[in-house]
Amino acid sequence: MRTLFTIIPMIITCGAIARAETFDLTTYTPPDGWENETRENFVSYTKTDEVKRTWCSIYAYTSTALTLDISQKLKLIDKIIGR
């Protein structure tokens, strides 16, 4: 009986690990029942409910390197946060 309780969690864990996907720097488990769209610079998942007339989208974008000096970076941060 102990062996059964040891094997079941291992099987469940292996199933969860097998579903993990990687996009750029991110490793994630895709949501069940969501529509997937993968492009060169992003991956998205969308779920719609026609009855309730609602939707939700999740996006993950690729990372990019900034080629700005420190003063330009600070100005960009100020602009983004609205200072």
JOSUL-V484122 format. One record per pair of residues at least 12 apart in sequence whose C-alpha atoms are under 10 Angstrom apart, sorted by the first residue. I is the first residue (numbers start at 0). J is the second residue. Records with the same first field share a line. If there is no record, write none. Layout:
I=J ; J
This chain:
15=28
16=28
18=30
22=37 ; 40 ; 41 ; 42 ; 59 ; 60 ; 61
23=40 ; 41 ; 42 ; 59 ; 60 ; 61 ; 62
24=59 ; 60 ; 61 ; 62
25=59 ; 60 ; 61 ; 62
29=43 ; 44
30=44 ; 45 ; 46 ; 57
31=44 ; 46
32=44 ; 45 ; 46 ; 47
33=45 ; 46 ; 47 ; 55 ; 56 ; 57
34=46 ; 47 ; 56
35=56 ; 57
36=58
37=58 ; 59
38=60
39=60 ; 61
40=59 ; 60 ; 61 ; 62 ; 63
41=58 ; 59 ; 60 ; 61 ; 62
42=57 ; 58 ; 59 ; 60 ; 61
43=56 ; 57 ; 58 ; 59 ; 60
44=56 ; 57 ; 58 ; 59
45=57 ; 58
